[in-house]
Amino acid sequence: MRPPWLNDSAATDRITVGDEVEEGSLSRDDLATVLVPSLDHPATFQRAFEVTGGWRLLTTALDSLTA
């Protein structure tokens, strides 16, 4: 997982993930929240991907990655 600049903002529970995402920032809380589920998600197995603040809910953002 390649996170962008981190900030101290409150968690939004919304992110964008993909192979190439626009530069942005992400709250430390949102990064922590997405790290654990990404460890067991099939779409993240042996894969590098970018994550940043966005509009998708954390729970569905990982599902948007294609294997």
mmCIF file as Biopython writes it, N, C-alpha, C and O atoms, coordinates in Angstrom:
data_model
#
loop_
_atom_site.group_PDB
_atom_site.id
_atom_site.type_symbol
_atom_site.label_atom_id
_atom_site.label_alt_id
_atom_site.label_comp_id
_atom_site.label_asym_id
_atom_site.label_entity_id
_atom_site.label_seq_id
_atom_site.pdbx_PDB_ins_code
_atom_site.Cartn_x
_atom_site.Cartn_y
_atom_site.Cartn_z
_atom_site.occupancy
_atom_site.B_iso_or_equiv
_atom_site.auth_seq_id
_atom_site.auth_asym_id
_atom_site.pdbx_PDB_model_num
ATOM 1   N N  . MET A ? 1  ? 0.851   -1.156  0.000   1.0 0.0 1  A 1 
ATOM 2   C CA . MET A ? 1  ? 0.000   0.000   0.000   1.0 0.0 1  A 1 
ATOM 3   C C  . MET A ? 1  ? 0.902   1.225   0.000   1.0 0.0 1  A 1 
ATOM 4   O O  . MET A ? 1  ? 1.815   1.346   0.816   1.0 0.0 1  A 1 
ATOM 5   N N  . ARG A ? 2  ? 0.628   2.127   -0.929  1.0 0.0 2  A 1 
ATOM 6   C CA . ARG A ? 2  ? 1.406   3.362   -1.024  1.0 0.0 2  A 1 
ATOM 7   C C  . ARG A ? 2  ? 0.512   4.537   -0.650  1.0 0.0 2  A 1 
ATOM 8   O O  . ARG A ? 2  ? -0.281  4.998   -1.470  1.0 0.0 2  A 1 
ATOM 9   N N  . PRO A ? 3  ? 0.633   5.020   0.572   1.0 0.0 3  A 1 
ATOM 10  C CA . PRO A ? 3  ? -0.196  6.149   1.003   1.0 0.0 3  A 1 
ATOM 11  C C  . PRO A ? 3  ? 0.400   7.486   0.530   1.0 0.0 3  A 1 
ATOM 12  O O  . PRO A ? 3  ? 1.591   7.560   0.225   1.0 0.0 3  A 1 
ATOM 13  N N  . PRO A ? 4  ? -0.418  8.527   0.469   1.0 0.0 4  A 1 
ATOM 14  C CA . PRO A ? 4  ? 0.052   9.862   0.108   1.0 0.0 4  A 1 
ATOM 15  C C  . PRO A ? 4  ? 0.526   10.595  1.362   1.0 0.0 4  A 1 
ATOM 16  O O  . PRO A ? 4  ? 0.835   9.985   2.385   1.0 0.0 4  A 1 
ATOM 17  N N  . TRP A ? 5  ? 0.572   11.908  1.250   1.0 0.0 5  A 1 
ATOM 18  C CA . TRP A ? 5  ? 0.858   12.724  2.426   1.0 0.0 5  A 1 
ATOM 19  C C  . TRP A ? 5  ? -0.201  12.444  3.478   1.0 0.0 5  A 1 
ATOM 20  O O  . TRP A ? 5  ? -1.393  12.393  3.175   1.0 0.0 5  A 1 
ATOM 21  N N  . LEU A ? 6  ? 0.238   12.266  4.705   1.0 0.0 6  A 1 
ATOM 22  C CA . LEU A ? 6  ? -0.699  12.002  5.798   1.0 0.0 6  A 1 
ATOM 23  C C  . LEU A ? 6  ? -0.993  13.287  6.554   1.0 0.0 6  A 1 
ATOM 24  O O  . LEU A ? 6  ? -0.134  14.160  6.686   1.0 0.0 6  A 1 
ATOM 25  N N  . ASN A ? 7  ? -2.213  13.387  7.045   1.0 0.0 7  A 1 
ATOM 26  C CA . ASN A ? 7  ? -2.598  14.565  7.822   1.0 0.0 7  A 1 
ATOM 27  C C  . ASN A ? 7  ? -3.281  14.123  9.120   1.0 0.0 7  A 1 
ATOM 28  O O  . ASN A ? 7  ? -3.570  12.943  9.318   1.0 0.0 7  A 1 
ATOM 29  N N  . ASP A ? 8  ? -3.523  15.074  9.973   1.0 0.0 8  A 1 
ATOM 30  C CA . ASP A ? 8  ? -4.121  14.793  11.274  1.0 0.0 8  A 1 
ATOM 31  C C  . ASP A ? 8  ? -5.625  15.063  11.298  1.0 0.0 8  A 1 
ATOM 32  O O  . ASP A ? 8  ? -6.207  15.220  12.371  1.0 0.0 8  A 1 
ATOM 33  N N  . SER A ? 9  ? -6.246  15.118  10.151  1.0 0.0 9  A 1 
ATOM 34  C CA . SER A ? 9  ? -7.689  15.359  10.075  1.0 0.0 9  A 1 
ATOM 35  C C  . SER A ? 9  ? -8.451  14.185  10.677  1.0 0.0 9  A 1 
ATOM 36  O O  . SER A ? 9  ? -7.912  13.092  10.854  1.0 0.0 9  A 1 
ATOM 37  N N  . ALA A ? 10 ? -9.700  14.439  10.981  1.0 0.0 10 A 1 
ATOM 38  C CA . ALA A ? 10 ? -10.572 13.369  11.474  1.0 0.0 10 A 1 
ATOM 39  C C  . ALA A ? 10 ? -10.825 12.363  10.352  1.0 0.0 10 A 1 
ATOM 40  O O  . ALA A ? 10 ? -10.790 12.707  9.170   1.0 0.0 10 A 1 
ATOM 41  N N  . ALA A ? 11 ? -11.074 11.145  10.738  1.0 0.0 11 A 1 
ATOM 42  C CA . ALA A ? 11 ? -11.358 10.096  9.757   1.0 0.0 11 A 1 
ATOM 43  C C  . ALA A ? 11 ? -12.638 10.400  8.999   1.0 0.0 11 A 1 
ATOM 44  O O  . ALA A ? 11 ? -13.611 10.891  9.572   1.0 0.0 11 A 1 
ATOM 45  N N  . THR A ? 12 ? -12.631 10.104  7.707   1.0 0.0 12 A 1 
ATOM 46  C CA . THR A ? 12 ? -13.825 10.284  6.881   1.0 0.0 12 A 1 
ATOM 47  C C  . THR A ? 12 ? -14.420 8.945   6.486   1.0 0.0 12 A 1 
ATOM 48  O O  . THR A ? 12 ? -15.571 8.875   6.053   1.0 0.0 12 A 1 
ATOM 49  N N  . ASP A ? 13 ? -13.631 7.866   6.635   1.0 0.0 13 A 1 
ATOM 50  C CA . ASP A ? 13 ? -14.028 6.520   6.202   1.0 0.0 13 A 1 
ATOM 51  C C  . ASP A ? 13 ? -14.272 6.458   4.704   1.0 0.0 13 A 1 
ATOM 52  O O  . ASP A ? 13 ? -15.030 5.612   4.230   1.0 0.0 13 A 1 
ATOM 53  N N  . ARG A ? 14 ? -13.635 7.350   3.959   1.0 0.0 14 A 1 
ATOM 54  C CA . ARG A ? 14 ? -13.769 7.373   2.502   1.0 0.0 14 A 1 
ATOM 55  C C  . ARG A ? 14 ? -12.381 7.491   1.882   1.0 0.0 14 A 1 
ATOM 56  O O  . ARG A ? 14 ? -11.583 8.347   2.265   1.0 0.0 14 A 1 
ATOM 57  N N  . ILE A ? 15 ? -12.108 6.603   0.906   1.0 0.0 15 A 1 
ATOM 58  C CA . ILE A ? 15 ? -10.796 6.576   0.276   1.0 0.0 15 A 1 
ATOM 59  C C  . ILE A ? 15 ? -10.935 6.321   -1.220  1.0 0.0 15 A 1 
ATOM 60  O O  . ILE A ? 15 ? -12.016 6.005   -1.717  1.0 0.0 15 A 1 
ATOM 61  N N  . THR A ? 16 ? -9.837  6.464   -1.912  1.0 0.0 16 A 1 
ATOM 62  C CA . THR A ? 16 ? -9.707  6.061   -3.301  1.0 0.0 16 A 1 
ATOM 63  C C  . THR A ? 16 ? -8.508  5.143   -3.379  1.0 0.0 16 A 1 
ATOM 64  O O  . THR A ? 16 ? -7.460  5.448   -2.810  1.0 0.0 16 A 1 
ATOM 65  N N  . VAL A ? 17 ? -8.640  4.033   -4.066  1.0 0.0 17 A 1 
ATOM 66  C CA . VAL A ? 17 ? -7.530  3.097   -4.246  1.0 0.0 17 A 1 
ATOM 67  C C  . VAL A ? 17 ? -7.394  2.778   -5.724  1.0 0.0 17 A 1 
ATOM 68  O O  . VAL A ? 17 ? -8.359  2.875   -6.483  1.0 0.0 17 A 1 
ATOM 69  N N  . GLY A ? 18 ? -6.207  2.402   -6.121  1.0 0.0 18 A 1 
ATOM 70  C CA . GLY A ? 18 ? -5.976  2.014   -7.503  1.0 0.0 18 A 1 
ATOM 71  C C  . GLY A ? 18 ? -4.501  1.967   -7.830  1.0 0.0 18 A 1 
ATOM 72  O O  . GLY A ? 18 ? -3.651  2.210   -6.974  1.0 0.0 18 A 1 
ATOM 73  N N  . ASP A ? 19 ? -4.206  1.650   -9.085  1.0 0.0 19 A 1 
ATOM 74  C CA . ASP A ? 19 ? -2.822  1.589   -9.528  1.0 0.0 19 A 1 
ATOM 75  C C  . ASP A ? 19 ? -2.249  2.983   -9.723  1.0 0.0 19 A 1 
ATOM 76  O O  . ASP A ? 19 ? -1.061  3.205   -9.493  1.0 0.0 19 A 1 
ATOM 77  N N  . GLU A ? 20 ? -3.077  3.912   -10.142 1.0 0.0 20 A 1 
ATOM 78  C CA . GLU A ? 20 ? -2.650  5.292   -10.312 1.0 0.0 20 A 1 
ATOM 79  C C  . GLU A ? 20 ? -3.792  6.195   -9.867  1.0 0.0 20 A 1 
ATOM 80  O O  . GLU A ? 20 ? -4.828  6.269   -10.528 1.0 0.0 20 A 1 
ATOM 81  N N  . VAL A ? 21 ? -3.599  6.874   -8.753  1.0 0.0 21 A 1 
ATOM 82  C CA . VAL A ? 21 ? -4.608  7.796   -8.264  1.0 0.0 21 A 1 
ATOM 83  C C  . VAL A ? 21 ? -4.000  9.189   -8.204  1.0 0.0 21 A 1 
ATOM 84  O O  . VAL A ? 21 ? -2.782  9.342   -8.109  1.0 0.0 21 A 1 
ATOM 85  N N  . GLU A ? 22 ? -4.844  10.190  -8.258  1.0 0.0 22 A 1 
ATOM 86  C CA . GLU A ? 22 ? -4.364  11.563  -8.189  1.0 0.0 22 A 1 
ATOM 87  C C  . GLU A ? 22 ? -3.713  11.824  -6.836  1.0 0.0 22 A 1 
ATOM 88  O O  . GLU A ? 22 ? -4.085  11.239  -5.818  1.0 0.0 22 A 1 
ATOM 89  N N  . GLU A ? 23 ? -2.737  12.717  -6.858  1.0 0.0 23 A 1 
ATOM 90  C CA . GLU A ? 23 ? -2.083  13.067  -5.603  1.0 0.0 23 A 1 
ATOM 91  C C  . GLU A ? 23 ? -3.097  13.682  -4.655  1.0 0.0 23 A 1 
ATOM 92  O O  . GLU A ? 23 ? -4.044  14.345  -5.080  1.0 0.0 23 A 1 
ATOM 93  N N  . GLY A ? 24 ? -2.891  13.461  -3.407  1.0 0.0 24 A 1 
ATOM 94  C CA . GLY A ? 24 ? -3.796  13.994  -2.409  1.0 0.0 24 A 1 
ATOM 95  C C  . GLY A ? 24 ? -3.234  13.731  -1.030  1.0 0.0 24 A 1 
ATOM 96  O O  . GLY A ? 24 ? -2.025  13.580  -0.853  1.0 0.0 24 A 1 
ATOM 97  N N  . SER A ? 25 ? -4.107  13.679  -0.078  1.0 0.0 25 A 1 
ATOM 98  C CA . SER A ? 25 ? -3.693  13.380  1.291   1.0 0.0 25 A 1 
ATOM 99  C C  . SER A ? 25 ? -4.701  12.421  1.901   1.0 0.0 25 A 1 
ATOM 100 O O  . SER A ? 25 ? -5.775  12.175  1.351   1.0 0.0 25 A 1 
ATOM 101 N N  . LEU A ? 26 ? -4.325  11.894  3.040   1.0 0.0 26 A 1 
ATOM 102 C CA . LEU A ? 26 ? -5.153  10.918  3.723   1.0 0.0 26 A 1 
ATOM 103 C C  . LEU A ? 26 ? -4.945  11.100  5.215   1.0 0.0 26 A 1 
ATOM 104 O O  . LEU A ? 26 ? -3.826  11.341  5.668   1.0 0.0 26 A 1 
ATOM 105 N N  . SER A ? 27 ? -6.006  10.986  5.964   1.0 0.0 27 A 1 
ATOM 106 C CA . SER A ? 27 ? -5.845  11.103  7.416   1.0 0.0 27 A 1 
ATOM 107 C C  . SER A ? 27 ? -5.172  9.846   7.952   1.0 0.0 27 A 1 
ATOM 108 O O  . SER A ? 27 ? -5.350  8.752   7.417   1.0 0.0 27 A 1 
ATOM 109 N N  . ARG A ? 28 ? -4.417  10.020  8.992   1.0 0.0 28 A 1 
ATOM 110 C CA . ARG A ? 28 ? -3.753  8.880   9.621   1.0 0.0 28 A 1 
ATOM 111 C C  . ARG A ? 28 ? -4.789  7.863   10.115  1.0 0.0 28 A 1 
ATOM 112 O O  . ARG A ? 28 ? -4.556  6.655   10.064  1.0 0.0 28 A 1 
ATOM 113 N N  . ASP A ? 29 ? -5.924  8.359   10.591  1.0 0.0 29 A 1 
ATOM 114 C CA . ASP A ? 29 ? -6.981  7.466   11.066  1.0 0.0 29 A 1 
ATOM 115 C C  . ASP A ? 29 ? -7.545  6.613   9.928   1.0 0.0 29 A 1 
ATOM 116 O O  . ASP A ? 29 ? -7.793  5.420   10.107  1.0 0.0 29 A 1 
ATOM 117 N N  . ASP A ? 30 ? -7.749  7.228   8.754   1.0 0.0 30 A 1 
ATOM 118 C CA . ASP A ? 30 ? -8.261  6.455   7.617   1.0 0.0 30 A 1 
ATOM 119 C C  . ASP A ? 30 ? -7.234  5.431   7.148   1.0 0.0 30 A 1 
ATOM 120 O O  . ASP A ? 30 ? -7.603  4.317   6.774   1.0 0.0 30 A 1 
ATOM 121 N N  . LEU A ? 31 ? -5.964  5.785   7.162   1.0 0.0 31 A 1 
ATOM 122 C CA . LEU A ? 31 ? -4.932  4.829   6.778   1.0 0.0 31 A 1 
ATOM 123 C C  . LEU A ? 31 ? -4.932  3.638   7.728   1.0 0.0 31 A 1 
ATOM 124 O O  . LEU A ? 31 ? -4.865  2.490   7.288   1.0 0.0 31 A 1 
ATOM 125 N N  . ALA A ? 32 ? -5.006  3.902   9.003   1.0 0.0 32 A 1 
ATOM 126 C CA . ALA A ? 32 ? -5.027  2.821   9.982   1.0 0.0 32 A 1 
ATOM 127 C C  . ALA A ? 32 ? -6.258  1.940   9.799   1.0 0.0 32 A 1 
ATOM 128 O O  . ALA A ? 32 ? -6.185  0.723   9.968   1.0 0.0 32 A 1 
ATOM 129 N N  . THR A ? 33 ? -7.368  2.544   9.460   1.0 0.0 33 A 1 
ATOM 130 C CA . THR A ? 33 ? -8.611  1.794   9.297   1.0 0.0 33 A 1 
ATOM 131 C C  . THR A ? 33 ? -8.582  0.886   8.073   1.0 0.0 33 A 1 
ATOM 132 O O  . THR A ? 33 ? -9.196  -0.181  8.095   1.0 0.0 33 A 1 
ATOM 133 N N  . VAL A ? 34 ? -7.892  1.276   7.014   1.0 0.0 34 A 1 
ATOM 134 C CA . VAL A ? 34 ? -7.863  0.470   5.793   1.0 0.0 34 A 1 
ATOM 135 C C  . VAL A ? 34 ? -6.722  -0.548  5.791   1.0 0.0 34 A 1 
ATOM 136 O O  . VAL A ? 34 ? -6.765  -1.508  5.022   1.0 0.0 34 A 1 
ATOM 137 N N  . LEU A ? 35 ? -5.723  -0.366  6.617   1.0 0.0 35 A 1 
ATOM 138 C CA . LEU A ? 35 ? -4.592  -1.291  6.622   1.0 0.0 35 A 1 
ATOM 139 C C  . LEU A ? 35 ? -4.999  -2.723  6.991   1.0 0.0 35 A 1 
ATOM 140 O O  . LEU A ? 35 ? -4.632  -3.667  6.291   1.0 0.0 35 A 1 
ATOM 141 N N  . VAL A ? 36 ? -5.729  -2.885  8.049   1.0 0.0 36 A 1 
ATOM 142 C CA . VAL A ? 36 ? -6.068  -4.236  8.517   1.0 0.0 36 A 1 
ATOM 143 C C  . VAL A ? 36 ? -6.927  -4.991  7.502   1.0 0.0 36 A 1 
ATOM 144 O O  . VAL A ? 36 ? -6.587  -6.128  7.174   1.0 0.0 36 A 1 
ATOM 145 N N  . PRO A ? 37 ? -8.023  -4.420  6.987   1.0 0.0 37 A 1 
ATOM 146 C CA . PRO A ? 37 ? -8.815  -5.183  6.018   1.0 0.0 37 A 1 
ATOM 147 C C  . PRO A ? 37 ? -8.037  -5.511  4.738   1.0 0.0 37 A 1 
ATOM 148 O O  . PRO A ? 37 ? -8.305  -6.525  4.093   1.0 0.0 37 A 1 
ATOM 149 N N  . SER A ? 38 ? -7.088  -4.668  4.373   1.0 0.0 38 A 1 
ATOM 150 C CA . SER A ? 38 ? -6.342  -4.931  3.144   1.0 0.0 38 A 1 
ATOM 151 C C  . SER A ? 38 ? -5.422  -6.141  3.273   1.0 0.0 38 A 1 
ATOM 152 O O  . SER A ? 38 ? -5.021  -6.721  2.264   1.0 0.0 38 A 1 
ATOM 153 N N  . LEU A ? 39 ? -5.087  -6.525  4.488   1.0 0.0 39 A 1 
ATOM 154 C CA . LEU A ? 39 ? -4.220  -7.689  4.679   1.0 0.0 39 A 1 
ATOM 155 C C  . LEU A ? 39 ? -4.890  -8.992  4.251   1.0 0.0 39 A 1 
ATOM 156 O O  . LEU A ? 39 ? -4.215  -9.909  3.786   1.0 0.0 39 A 1 
ATOM 157 N N  . ASP A ? 40 ? -6.205  -9.082  4.402   1.0 0.0 40 A 1 
ATOM 158 C CA . ASP A ? 40 ? -6.935  -10.303 4.077   1.0 0.0 40 A 1 
ATOM 159 C C  . ASP A ? 40 ? -7.757  -10.216 2.798   1.0 0.0 40 A 1 
ATOM 160 O O  . ASP A ? 40 ? -8.415  -11.186 2.421   1.0 0.0 40 A 1 
ATOM 161 N N  . HIS A ? 41 ? -7.729  -9.076  2.128   1.0 0.0 41 A 1 
ATOM 162 C CA . HIS A ? 41 ? -8.574  -8.901  0.946   1.0 0.0 41 A 1 
ATOM 163 C C  . HIS A ? 41 ? -7.919  -9.554  -0.274  1.0 0.0 41 A 1 
ATOM 164 O O  . HIS A ? 41 ? -6.746  -9.295  -0.543  1.0 0.0 41 A 1 
ATOM 165 N N  . PRO A ? 42 ? -8.646  -10.394 -1.017  1.0 0.0 42 A 1 
ATOM 166 C CA . PRO A ? 42 ? -8.066  -11.103 -2.158  1.0 0.0 42 A 1 
ATOM 167 C C  . PRO A ? 42 ? -7.495  -10.177 -3.241  1.0 0.0 42 A 1 
ATOM 168 O O  . PRO A ? 42 ? -6.516  -10.536 -3.894  1.0 0.0 42 A 1 
ATOM 169 N N  . ALA A ? 43 ? -8.077  -9.016  -3.437  1.0 0.0 43 A 1 
ATOM 170 C CA . ALA A ? 43 ? -7.612  -8.107  -4.491  1.0 0.0 43 A 1 
ATOM 171 C C  . ALA A ? 43 ? -6.282  -7.445  -4.154  1.0 0.0 43 A 1 
ATOM 172 O O  . ALA A ? 43 ? -5.655  -6.850  -5.031  1.0 0.0 43 A 1 
ATOM 173 N N  . THR A ? 44 ? -5.839  -7.536  -2.900  1.0 0.0 44 A 1 
ATOM 174 C CA . THR A ? 44 ? -4.578  -6.898  -2.521  1.0 0.0 44 A 1 
ATOM 175 C C  . THR A ? 44 ? -3.433  -7.901  -2.378  1.0 0.0 44 A 1 
ATOM 176 O O  . THR A ? 44 ? -2.313  -7.509  -2.050  1.0 0.0 44 A 1 
ATOM 177 N N  . PHE A ? 45 ? -3.692  -9.178  -2.617  1.0 0.0 45 A 1 
ATOM 178 C CA . PHE A ? 45 ? -2.675  -10.213 -2.445  1.0 0.0 45 A 1 
ATOM 179 C C  . PHE A ? 45 ? -1.548  -10.025 -3.450  1.0 0.0 45 A 1 
ATOM 180 O O  . PHE A ? 45 ? -1.786  -9.992  -4.657  1.0 0.0 45 A 1 
ATOM 181 N N  . GLN A ? 46 ? -0.326  -9.903  -2.956  1.0 0.0 46 A 1 
ATOM 182 C CA . GLN A ? 46 ? 0.876   -9.715  -3.765  1.0 0.0 46 A 1 
ATOM 183 C C  . GLN A ? 46 ? 0.714   -8.577  -4.765  1.0 0.0 46 A 1 
ATOM 184 O O  . GLN A ? 46 ? 1.029   -8.723  -5.946  1.0 0.0 46 A 1 
ATOM 185 N N  . ARG A ? 47 ? 0.229   -7.463  -4.288  1.0 0.0 47 A 1 
ATOM 186 C CA . ARG A ? 47 ? -0.053  -6.327  -5.159  1.0 0.0 47 A 1 
ATOM 187 C C  . ARG A ? 47 ? 0.309   -5.029  -4.468  1.0 0.0 47 A 1 
ATOM 188 O O  . ARG A ? 47 ? 0.095   -4.866  -3.267  1.0 0.0 47 A 1 
ATOM 189 N N  . ALA A ? 48 ? 0.857   -4.115  -5.235  1.0 0.0 48 A 1 
ATOM 190 C CA . ALA A ? 48 ? 1.092   -2.757  -4.745  1.0 0.0 48 A 1 
ATOM 191 C C  . ALA A ? 48 ? -0.014  -1.872  -5.298  1.0 0.0 48 A 1 
ATOM 192 O O  . ALA A ? 48 ? -0.387  -1.996  -6.465  1.0 0.0 48 A 1 
ATOM 193 N N  . PHE A ? 49 ? -0.531  -0.993  -4.479  1.0 0.0 49 A 1 
ATOM 194 C CA . PHE A ? 49 ? -1.571  -0.072  -4.934  1.0 0.0 49 A 1 
ATOM 195 C C  . PHE A ? 49 ? -1.490  1.213   -4.128  1.0 0.0 49 A 1 
ATOM 196 O O  . PHE A ? 49 ? -0.953  1.242   -3.020  1.0 0.0 49 A 1 
ATOM 197 N N  . GLU A ? 50 ? -2.024  2.250   -4.696  1.0 0.0 50 A 1 
ATOM 198 C CA . GLU A ? 50 ? -2.036  3.554   -4.049  1.0 0.0 50 A 1 
ATOM 199 C C  . GLU A ? 50 ? -3.356  3.763   -3.331  1.0 0.0 50 A 1 
ATOM 200 O O  . GLU A ? 50 ? -4.392  3.229   -3.728  1.0 0.0 50 A 1 
ATOM 201 N N  . VAL A ? 51 ? -3.299  4.545   -2.277  1.0 0.0 51 A 1 
ATOM 202 C CA . VAL A ? 51 ? -4.495  4.887   -1.523  1.0 0.0 51 A 1 
ATOM 203 C C  . VAL A ? 51 ? -4.423  6.370   -1.183  1.0 0.0 51 A 1 
ATOM 204 O O  . VAL A ? 51 ? -3.357  6.881   -0.840  1.0 0.0 51 A 1 
ATOM 205 N N  . THR A ? 52 ? -5.540  7.051   -1.276  1.0 0.0 52 A 1 
ATOM 206 C CA . THR A ? 52 ? -5.621  8.453   -0.914  1.0 0.0 52 A 1 
ATOM 207 C C  . THR A ? 52 ? -7.034  8.756   -0.441  1.0 0.0 52 A 1 
ATOM 208 O O  . THR A ? 52 ? -7.921  7.908   -0.539  1.0 0.0 52 A 1 
ATOM 209 N N  . GLY A ? 53 ? -7.239  9.944   0.064   1.0 0.0 53 A 1 
ATOM 210 C CA . GLY A ? 53 ? -8.587  10.345  0.454   1.0 0.0 53 A 1 
ATOM 211 C C  . GLY A ? 53 ? -9.484  10.362  -0.769  1.0 0.0 53 A 1 
ATOM 212 O O  . GLY A ? 53 ? -9.017  10.644  -1.873  1.0 0.0 53 A 1 
ATOM 213 N N  . GLY A ? 54 ? -10.743 10.071  -0.595  1.0 0.0 54 A 1 
ATOM 214 C CA . GLY A ? 54 ? -11.620 10.006  -1.756  1.0 0.0 54 A 1 
ATOM 215 C C  . GLY A ? 54 ? -13.074 9.990   -1.390  1.0 0.0 54 A 1 
ATOM 216 O O  . GLY A ? 54 ? -13.487 10.579  -0.391  1.0 0.0 54 A 1 
ATOM 217 N N  . TRP A ? 55 ? -13.862 9.301   -2.216  1.0 0.0 55 A 1 
ATOM 218 C CA . TRP A ? 55 ? -15.316 9.329   -2.053  1.0 0.0 55 A 1 
ATOM 219 C C  . TRP A ? 55 ? -15.912 7.953   -1.780  1.0 0.0 55 A 1 
ATOM 220 O O  . TRP A ? 55 ? -17.081 7.864   -1.406  1.0 0.0 55 A 1 
ATOM 221 N N  . ARG A ? 56 ? -15.141 6.873   -1.956  1.0 0.0 56 A 1 
ATOM 222 C CA . ARG A ? 56 ? -15.684 5.531   -1.703  1.0 0.0 56 A 1 
ATOM 223 C C  . ARG A ? 56 ? -15.554 5.165   -0.235  1.0 0.0 56 A 1 
ATOM 224 O O  . ARG A ? 56 ? -14.567 5.502   0.417   1.0 0.0 56 A 1 
ATOM 225 N N  . LEU A ? 57 ? -16.540 4.486   0.266   1.0 0.0 57 A 1 
ATOM 226 C CA . LEU A ? 57 ? -16.456 3.971   1.628   1.0 0.0 57 A 1 
ATOM 227 C C  . LEU A ? 57 ? -15.309 2.971   1.716   1.0 0.0 57 A 1 
ATOM 228 O O  . LEU A ? 57 ? -15.034 2.243   0.762   1.0 0.0 57 A 1 
ATOM 229 N N  . LEU A ? 58 ? -14.658 2.943   2.844   1.0 0.0 58 A 1 
ATOM 230 C CA . LEU A ? 58 ? -13.541 2.018   3.040   1.0 0.0 58 A 1 
ATOM 231 C C  . LEU A ? 58 ? -13.922 0.592   2.697   1.0 0.0 58 A 1 
ATOM 232 O O  . LEU A ? 58 ? -13.137 -0.142  2.096   1.0 0.0 58 A 1 
ATOM 233 N N  . THR A ? 59 ? -15.129 0.201   3.078   1.0 0.0 59 A 1 
ATOM 234 C CA . THR A ? 59 ? -15.551 -1.185  2.895   1.0 0.0 59 A 1 
ATOM 235 C C  . THR A ? 59 ? -15.701 -1.550  1.421   1.0 0.0 59 A 1 
ATOM 236 O O  . THR A ? 59 ? -15.513 -2.712  1.061   1.0 0.0 59 A 1 
ATOM 237 N N  . THR A ? 60 ? -16.031 -0.600  0.568   1.0 0.0 60 A 1 
ATOM 238 C CA . THR A ? 60 ? -16.223 -0.916  -0.854  1.0 0.0 60 A 1 
ATOM 239 C C  . THR A ? 60 ? -15.029 -0.522  -1.712  1.0 0.0 60 A 1 
ATOM 240 O O  . THR A ? 60 ? -14.908 -0.994  -2.843  1.0 0.0 60 A 1 
ATOM 241 N N  . ALA A ? 61 ? -14.156 0.320   -1.210  1.0 0.0 61 A 1 
ATOM 242 C CA . ALA A ? 61 ? -13.008 0.775   -2.000  1.0 0.0 61 A 1 
ATOM 243 C C  . ALA A ? 61 ? -12.093 -0.398  -2.362  1.0 0.0 61 A 1 
ATOM 244 O O  . ALA A ? 61 ? -11.649 -0.504  -3.506  1.0 0.0 61 A 1 
ATOM 245 N N  . LEU A ? 62 ? -11.814 -1.264  -1.412  1.0 0.0 62 A 1 
ATOM 246 C CA . LEU A ? 62 ? -10.958 -2.402  -1.704  1.0 0.0 62 A 1 
ATOM 247 C C  . LEU A ? 62 ? -11.605 -3.337  -2.715  1.0 0.0 62 A 1 
ATOM 248 O O  . LEU A ? 62 ? -10.907 -3.960  -3.515  1.0 0.0 62 A 1 
ATOM 249 N N  . ASP A ? 63 ? -12.931 -3.442  -2.689  1.0 0.0 63 A 1 
ATOM 250 C CA . ASP A ? 63 ? -13.636 -4.269  -3.654  1.0 0.0 63 A 1 
ATOM 251 C C  . ASP A ? 63 ? -13.487 -3.731  -5.076  1.0 0.0 63 A 1 
ATOM 252 O O  . ASP A ? 63 ? -13.661 -4.482  -6.036  1.0 0.0 63 A 1 
ATOM 253 N N  . SER A ? 64 ? -13.169 -2.444  -5.226  1.0 0.0 64 A 1 
ATOM 254 C CA . SER A ? 64 ? -13.044 -1.844  -6.545  1.0 0.0 64 A 1 
ATOM 255 C C  . SER A ? 64 ? -11.734 -2.216  -7.235  1.0 0.0 64 A 1 
ATOM 256 O O  . SER A ? 64 ? -11.598 -2.047  -8.446  1.0 0.0 64 A 1 
ATOM 257 N N  . LEU A ? 65 ? -10.769 -2.724  -6.461  1.0 0.0 65 A 1 
ATOM 258 C CA . LEU A ? 65 ? -9.523  -3.178  -7.075  1.0 0.0 65 A 1 
ATOM 259 C C  . LEU A ? 65 ? -9.781  -4.444  -7.860  1.0 0.0 65 A 1 
ATOM 260 O O  . LEU A ? 65 ? -10.499 -5.330  -7.397  1.0 0.0 65 A 1 
ATOM 261 N N  . THR A ? 66 ? -9.208  -4.535  -9.027  1.0 0.0 66 A 1 
ATOM 262 C CA . THR A ? 66 ? -9.348  -5.760  -9.807  1.0 0.0 66 A 1 
ATOM 263 C C  . THR A ? 66 ? -8.143  -6.637  -9.563  1.0 0.0 66 A 1 
ATOM 264 O O  . THR A ? 66 ? -7.016  -6.152  -9.459  1.0 0.0 66 A 1 
ATOM 265 N N  . ALA A ? 67 ? -8.379  -7.895  -9.475  1.0 0.0 67 A 1 
ATOM 266 C CA . ALA A ? 67 ? -7.287  -8.851  -9.194  1.0 0.0 67 A 1 
ATOM 267 C C  . ALA A ? 67 ? -6.395  -9.025  -10.403 1.0 0.0 67 A 1 
ATOM 268 O O  . ALA A ? 67 ? -5.429  -9.787  -10.353 1.0 0.0 67 A 1 
#
